[in-house]
């Protein structure tokens, strides 16, 4: 039972890490998109 609990905890940690990475990527994409939009507005 202990080994199963440990593997479940490890899996949960990986899911948490993946969710954090996806969130960070999403934020970075939003920031980049915002910067590109501002550059386009300046060029017009």
mmCIF file of the N, C-alpha and C atoms, coordinates in Angstrom:
data_MODEL
# 
_entry.id   MODEL 
# 
loop_
_atom_site.group_PDB 
_atom_site.id 
_atom_site.type_symbol 
_atom_site.label_atom_id 
_atom_site.label_alt_id 
_atom_site.label_comp_id 
_atom_site.label_asym_id 
_atom_site.label_entity_id 
_atom_site.label_seq_id 
_atom_site.pdbx_PDB_ins_code 
_atom_site.Cartn_x 
_atom_site.Cartn_y 
_atom_site.Cartn_z 
_atom_site.occupancy 
_atom_site.B_iso_or_equiv 
_atom_site.pdbx_formal_charge 
_atom_site.auth_seq_id 
_atom_site.auth_comp_id 
_atom_site.auth_asym_id 
_atom_site.auth_atom_id 
_atom_site.pdbx_PDB_model_num 
ATOM 1   N N  . UNK A 1 1  ? 0.838 -1.218 0.000   1.00 0.00 ? 1  UNK A N  1 
ATOM 2   C CA . UNK A 1 1  ? 0.000 0.000  0.000   1.00 0.00 ? 1  UNK A CA 1 
ATOM 3   C C  . UNK A 1 1  ? 0.870 1.265  0.000   1.00 0.00 ? 1  UNK A C  1 
ATOM 4   N N  . UNK A 1 2  ? 1.965 1.222  0.752   1.00 0.00 ? 2  UNK A N  1 
ATOM 5   C CA . UNK A 1 2  ? 2.827 2.408  0.821   1.00 0.00 ? 2  UNK A CA 1 
ATOM 6   C C  . UNK A 1 2  ? 3.410 2.773  -0.544  1.00 0.00 ? 2  UNK A C  1 
ATOM 7   N N  . UNK A 1 3  ? 3.869 1.746  -1.294  1.00 0.00 ? 3  UNK A N  1 
ATOM 8   C CA . UNK A 1 3  ? 4.467 2.024  -2.609  1.00 0.00 ? 3  UNK A CA 1 
ATOM 9   C C  . UNK A 1 3  ? 3.433 2.645  -3.540  1.00 0.00 ? 3  UNK A C  1 
ATOM 10  N N  . UNK A 1 4  ? 2.199 2.173  -3.484  1.00 0.00 ? 4  UNK A N  1 
ATOM 11  C CA . UNK A 1 4  ? 1.134 2.732  -4.339  1.00 0.00 ? 4  UNK A CA 1 
ATOM 12  C C  . UNK A 1 4  ? 0.882 4.193  -3.972  1.00 0.00 ? 4  UNK A C  1 
ATOM 13  N N  . UNK A 1 5  ? 0.849 4.489  -2.686  1.00 0.00 ? 5  UNK A N  1 
ATOM 14  C CA . UNK A 1 5  ? 0.631 5.877  -2.250  1.00 0.00 ? 5  UNK A CA 1 
ATOM 15  C C  . UNK A 1 5  ? 1.752 6.781  -2.764  1.00 0.00 ? 5  UNK A C  1 
ATOM 16  N N  . UNK A 1 6  ? 2.993 6.277  -2.715  1.00 0.00 ? 6  UNK A N  1 
ATOM 17  C CA . UNK A 1 6  ? 4.149 7.074  -3.157  1.00 0.00 ? 6  UNK A CA 1 
ATOM 18  C C  . UNK A 1 6  ? 4.046 7.357  -4.650  1.00 0.00 ? 6  UNK A C  1 
ATOM 19  N N  . UNK A 1 7  ? 3.700 6.333  -5.444  1.00 0.00 ? 7  UNK A N  1 
ATOM 20  C CA . UNK A 1 7  ? 3.600 6.525  -6.900  1.00 0.00 ? 7  UNK A CA 1 
ATOM 21  C C  . UNK A 1 7  ? 2.482 7.507  -7.225  1.00 0.00 ? 7  UNK A C  1 
ATOM 22  N N  . UNK A 1 8  ? 1.377 7.442  -6.497  1.00 0.00 ? 8  UNK A N  1 
ATOM 23  C CA . UNK A 1 8  ? 0.256 8.369  -6.727  1.00 0.00 ? 8  UNK A CA 1 
ATOM 24  C C  . UNK A 1 8  ? 0.716 9.795  -6.398  1.00 0.00 ? 8  UNK A C  1 
ATOM 25  N N  . UNK A 1 9  ? 1.465 9.951  -5.298  1.00 0.00 ? 9  UNK A N  1 
ATOM 26  C CA . UNK A 1 9  ? 1.970 11.275 -4.919  1.00 0.00 ? 9  UNK A CA 1 
ATOM 27  C C  . UNK A 1 9  ? 2.915 11.806 -5.989  1.00 0.00 ? 9  UNK A C  1 
ATOM 28  N N  . UNK A 1 10 ? 3.787 10.928 -6.514  1.00 0.00 ? 10 UNK A N  1 
ATOM 29  C CA . UNK A 1 10 ? 4.728 11.335 -7.572  1.00 0.00 ? 10 UNK A CA 1 
ATOM 30  C C  . UNK A 1 10 ? 3.959 11.755 -8.817  1.00 0.00 ? 10 UNK A C  1 
ATOM 31  N N  . UNK A 1 11 ? 2.945 10.996 -9.183  1.00 0.00 ? 11 UNK A N  1 
ATOM 32  C CA . UNK A 1 11 ? 2.129 11.320 -10.359 1.00 0.00 ? 11 UNK A CA 1 
ATOM 33  C C  . UNK A 1 11 ? 1.454 12.675 -10.162 1.00 0.00 ? 11 UNK A C  1 
ATOM 34  N N  . UNK A 1 12 ? 0.934 12.919 -8.962  1.00 0.00 ? 12 UNK A N  1 
ATOM 35  C CA . UNK A 1 12 ? 0.278 14.202 -8.672  1.00 0.00 ? 12 UNK A CA 1 
ATOM 36  C C  . UNK A 1 12 ? 1.279 15.348 -8.790  1.00 0.00 ? 12 UNK A C  1 
ATOM 37  N N  . UNK A 1 13 ? 2.523 15.114 -8.323  1.00 0.00 ? 13 UNK A N  1 
ATOM 38  C CA . UNK A 1 13 ? 3.565 16.141 -8.429  1.00 0.00 ? 13 UNK A CA 1 
ATOM 39  C C  . UNK A 1 13 ? 3.842 16.466 -9.886  1.00 0.00 ? 13 UNK A C  1 
ATOM 40  N N  . UNK A 1 14 ? 3.938 15.423 -10.740 1.00 0.00 ? 14 UNK A N  1 
ATOM 41  C CA . UNK A 1 14 ? 4.198 15.639 -12.167 1.00 0.00 ? 14 UNK A CA 1 
ATOM 42  C C  . UNK A 1 14 ? 3.050 16.409 -12.811 1.00 0.00 ? 14 UNK A C  1 
ATOM 43  N N  . UNK A 1 15 ? 1.811 16.054 -12.454 1.00 0.00 ? 15 UNK A N  1 
ATOM 44  C CA . UNK A 1 15 ? 0.636 16.754 -13.001 1.00 0.00 ? 15 UNK A CA 1 
ATOM 45  C C  . UNK A 1 15 ? 0.686 18.225 -12.584 1.00 0.00 ? 15 UNK A C  1 
ATOM 46  N N  . UNK A 1 16 ? 1.053 18.478 -11.320 1.00 0.00 ? 16 UNK A N  1 
ATOM 47  C CA . UNK A 1 16 ? 1.146 19.847 -10.798 1.00 0.00 ? 16 UNK A CA 1 
ATOM 48  C C  . UNK A 1 16 ? 2.221 20.631 -11.545 1.00 0.00 ? 16 UNK A C  1 
ATOM 49  N N  . UNK A 1 17 ? 3.377 19.983 -11.777 1.00 0.00 ? 17 UNK A N  1 
ATOM 50  C CA . UNK A 1 17 ? 4.486 20.621 -12.493 1.00 0.00 ? 17 UNK A CA 1 
ATOM 51  C C  . UNK A 1 17 ? 4.065 20.930 -13.928 1.00 0.00 ? 17 UNK A C  1 
ATOM 52  N N  . UNK A 1 18 ? 3.420 19.970 -14.585 1.00 0.00 ? 18 UNK A N  1 
ATOM 53  C CA . UNK A 1 18 ? 2.964 20.161 -15.975 1.00 0.00 ? 18 UNK A CA 1 
ATOM 54  C C  . UNK A 1 18 ? 1.962 21.311 -16.058 1.00 0.00 ? 18 UNK A C  1 
ATOM 55  N N  . UNK A 1 19 ? 1.039 21.361 -15.113 1.00 0.00 ? 19 UNK A N  1 
ATOM 56  C CA . UNK A 1 19 ? 0.041 22.440 -15.107 1.00 0.00 ? 19 UNK A CA 1 
ATOM 57  C C  . UNK A 1 19 ? 0.717 23.791 -14.934 1.00 0.00 ? 19 UNK A C  1 
ATOM 58  N N  . UNK A 1 20 ? 1.721 23.853 -14.057 1.00 0.00 ? 20 UNK A N  1 
ATOM 59  C CA . UNK A 1 20 ? 2.458 25.096 -13.829 1.00 0.00 ? 20 UNK A CA 1 
ATOM 60  C C  . UNK A 1 20 ? 3.200 25.524 -15.093 1.00 0.00 ? 20 UNK A C  1 
ATOM 61  N N  . UNK A 1 21 ? 3.827 24.553 -15.789 1.00 0.00 ? 21 UNK A N  1 
ATOM 62  C CA . UNK A 1 21 ? 4.564 24.854 -17.023 1.00 0.00 ? 21 UNK A CA 1 
ATOM 63  C C  . UNK A 1 21 ? 3.624 25.351 -18.111 1.00 0.00 ? 21 UNK A C  1 
ATOM 64  N N  . UNK A 1 22 ? 2.468 24.693 -18.247 1.00 0.00 ? 22 UNK A N  1 
ATOM 65  C CA . UNK A 1 22 ? 1.480 25.095 -19.257 1.00 0.00 ? 22 UNK A CA 1 
ATOM 66  C C  . UNK A 1 22 ? 0.992 26.512 -18.957 1.00 0.00 ? 22 UNK A C  1 
ATOM 67  N N  . UNK A 1 23 ? 0.752 26.803 -17.674 1.00 0.00 ? 23 UNK A N  1 
ATOM 68  C CA . UNK A 1 23 ? 0.297 28.137 -17.275 1.00 0.00 ? 23 UNK A CA 1 
ATOM 69  C C  . UNK A 1 23 ? 1.355 29.189 -17.610 1.00 0.00 ? 23 UNK A C  1 
ATOM 70  N N  . UNK A 1 24 ? 2.635 28.867 -17.316 1.00 0.00 ? 24 UNK A N  1 
ATOM 71  C CA . UNK A 1 24 ? 3.730 29.795 -17.612 1.00 0.00 ? 24 UNK A CA 1 
ATOM 72  C C  . UNK A 1 24 ? 3.838 30.044 -19.114 1.00 0.00 ? 24 UNK A C  1 
ATOM 73  N N  . UNK A 1 25 ? 3.722 28.974 -19.908 1.00 0.00 ? 25 UNK A N  1 
ATOM 74  C CA . UNK A 1 25 ? 3.777 29.109 -21.372 1.00 0.00 ? 25 UNK A CA 1 
ATOM 75  C C  . UNK A 1 25 ? 2.645 30.004 -21.864 1.00 0.00 ? 25 UNK A C  1 
ATOM 76  N N  . UNK A 1 26 ? 1.454 29.798 -21.324 1.00 0.00 ? 26 UNK A N  1 
ATOM 77  C CA . UNK A 1 26 ? 0.285 30.593 -21.707 1.00 0.00 ? 26 UNK A CA 1 
ATOM 78  C C  . UNK A 1 26 ? 0.517 32.071 -21.403 1.00 0.00 ? 26 UNK A C  1 
ATOM 79  N N  . UNK A 1 27 ? 1.078 32.345 -20.220 1.00 0.00 ? 27 UNK A N  1 
ATOM 80  C CA . UNK A 1 27 ? 1.359 33.731 -19.822 1.00 0.00 ? 27 UNK A CA 1 
ATOM 81  C C  . UNK A 1 27 ? 2.400 34.349 -20.755 1.00 0.00 ? 27 UNK A C  1 
ATOM 82  N N  . UNK A 1 28 ? 3.460 33.584 -21.071 1.00 0.00 ? 28 UNK A N  1 
ATOM 83  C CA . UNK A 1 28 ? 4.513 34.080 -21.965 1.00 0.00 ? 28 UNK A CA 1 
ATOM 84  C C  . UNK A 1 28 ? 3.955 34.400 -23.347 1.00 0.00 ? 28 UNK A C  1 
ATOM 85  N N  . UNK A 1 29 ? 3.095 33.520 -23.861 1.00 0.00 ? 29 UNK A N  1 
ATOM 86  C CA . UNK A 1 29 ? 2.486 33.734 -25.180 1.00 0.00 ? 29 UNK A CA 1 
ATOM 87  C C  . UNK A 1 29 ? 1.637 35.006 -25.162 1.00 0.00 ? 29 UNK A C  1 
ATOM 88  N N  . UNK A 1 30 ? 0.876 35.207 -24.084 1.00 0.00 ? 30 UNK A N  1 
ATOM 89  C CA . UNK A 1 30 ? 0.046 36.413 -23.972 1.00 0.00 ? 30 UNK A CA 1 
ATOM 90  C C  . UNK A 1 30 ? 0.909 37.667 -23.971 1.00 0.00 ? 30 UNK A C  1 
ATOM 91  N N  . UNK A 1 31 ? 2.015 37.639 -23.212 1.00 0.00 ? 31 UNK A N  1 
ATOM 92  C CA . UNK A 1 31 ? 2.922 38.790 -23.128 1.00 0.00 ? 31 UNK A CA 1 
ATOM 93  C C  . UNK A 1 31 ? 3.534 39.075 -24.498 1.00 0.00 ? 31 UNK A C  1 
ATOM 94  N N  . UNK A 1 32 ? 4.016 38.015 -25.181 1.00 0.00 ? 32 UNK A N  1 
ATOM 95  C CA . UNK A 1 32 ? 4.619 38.178 -26.510 1.00 0.00 ? 32 UNK A CA 1 
ATOM 96  C C  . UNK A 1 32 ? 3.607 38.746 -27.497 1.00 0.00 ? 32 UNK A C  1 
ATOM 97  N N  . UNK A 1 33 ? 2.381 38.239 -27.465 1.00 0.00 ? 33 UNK A N  1 
ATOM 98  C CA . UNK A 1 33 ? 1.322 38.711 -28.357 1.00 0.00 ? 33 UNK A CA 1 
ATOM 99  C C  . UNK A 1 33 ? 1.038 40.191 -28.104 1.00 0.00 ? 33 UNK A C  1 
ATOM 100 N N  . UNK A 1 34 ? 1.006 40.569 -26.818 1.00 0.00 ? 34 UNK A N  1 
ATOM 101 C CA . UNK A 1 34 ? 0.747 41.959 -26.438 1.00 0.00 ? 34 UNK A CA 1 
ATOM 102 C C  . UNK A 1 34 ? 1.855 42.873 -26.959 1.00 0.00 ? 34 UNK A C  1 
ATOM 103 N N  . UNK A 1 35 ? 3.119 42.438 -26.825 1.00 0.00 ? 35 UNK A N  1 
ATOM 104 C CA . UNK A 1 35 ? 4.272 43.222 -27.295 1.00 0.00 ? 35 UNK A CA 1 
ATOM 105 C C  . UNK A 1 35 ? 4.210 43.375 -28.814 1.00 0.00 ? 35 UNK A C  1 
ATOM 106 N N  . UNK A 1 36 ? 3.933 42.280 -29.521 1.00 0.00 ? 36 UNK A N  1 
ATOM 107 C CA . UNK A 1 36 ? 3.855 42.318 -30.989 1.00 0.00 ? 36 UNK A CA 1 
ATOM 108 C C  . UNK A 1 36 ? 2.739 43.253 -31.443 1.00 0.00 ? 36 UNK A C  1 
ATOM 109 N N  . UNK A 1 37 ? 1.614 43.223 -30.753 1.00 0.00 ? 37 UNK A N  1 
ATOM 110 C CA . UNK A 1 37 ? 0.483 44.089 -31.099 1.00 0.00 ? 37 UNK A CA 1 
ATOM 111 C C  . UNK A 1 37 ? 0.869 45.559 -30.921 1.00 0.00 ? 37 UNK A C  1 
ATOM 112 N N  . UNK A 1 38 ? 1.586 45.859 -29.842 1.00 0.00 ? 38 UNK A N  1 
ATOM 113 C CA . UNK A 1 38 ? 2.009 47.244 -29.589 1.00 0.00 ? 38 UNK A CA 1 
ATOM 114 C C  . UNK A 1 38 ? 2.968 47.708 -30.680 1.00 0.00 ? 38 UNK A C  1 
ATOM 115 N N  . UNK A 1 39 ? 3.878 46.813 -31.107 1.00 0.00 ? 39 UNK A N  1 
ATOM 116 C CA . UNK A 1 39 ? 4.836 47.154 -32.174 1.00 0.00 ? 39 UNK A CA 1 
ATOM 117 C C  . UNK A 1 39 ? 4.090 47.456 -33.469 1.00 0.00 ? 39 UNK A C  1 
ATOM 118 N N  . UNK A 1 40 ? 3.093 46.650 -33.795 1.00 0.00 ? 40 UNK A N  1 
ATOM 119 C CA . UNK A 1 40 ? 2.306 46.847 -35.018 1.00 0.00 ? 40 UNK A CA 1 
ATOM 120 C C  . UNK A 1 40 ? 1.570 48.188 -34.969 1.00 0.00 ? 40 UNK A C  1 
ATOM 121 N N  . UNK A 1 41 ? 1.051 48.547 -33.806 1.00 0.00 ? 41 UNK A N  1 
ATOM 122 C CA . UNK A 1 41 ? 0.332 49.817 -33.663 1.00 0.00 ? 41 UNK A CA 1 
ATOM 123 C C  . UNK A 1 41 ? 1.282 50.996 -33.879 1.00 0.00 ? 41 UNK A C  1 
ATOM 124 N N  . UNK A 1 42 ? 2.523 50.869 -33.398 1.00 0.00 ? 42 UNK A N  1 
ATOM 125 C CA . UNK A 1 42 ? 3.515 51.942 -33.551 1.00 0.00 ? 42 UNK A CA 1 
ATOM 126 C C  . UNK A 1 42 ? 3.882 52.124 -35.020 1.00 0.00 ? 42 UNK A C  1 
ATOM 127 N N  . UNK A 1 43 ? 3.986 51.020 -35.763 1.00 0.00 ? 43 UNK A N  1 
ATOM 128 C CA . UNK A 1 43 ? 4.364 51.076 -37.180 1.00 0.00 ? 43 UNK A CA 1 
ATOM 129 C C  . UNK A 1 43 ? 3.294 51.752 -38.033 1.00 0.00 ? 43 UNK A C  1 
ATOM 130 N N  . UNK A 1 44 ? 2.030 51.643 -37.634 1.00 0.00 ? 44 UNK A N  1 
ATOM 131 C CA . UNK A 1 44 ? 0.922 52.179 -38.449 1.00 0.00 ? 44 UNK A CA 1 
ATOM 132 C C  . UNK A 1 44 ? 0.935 53.699 -38.521 1.00 0.00 ? 44 UNK A C  1 
# 
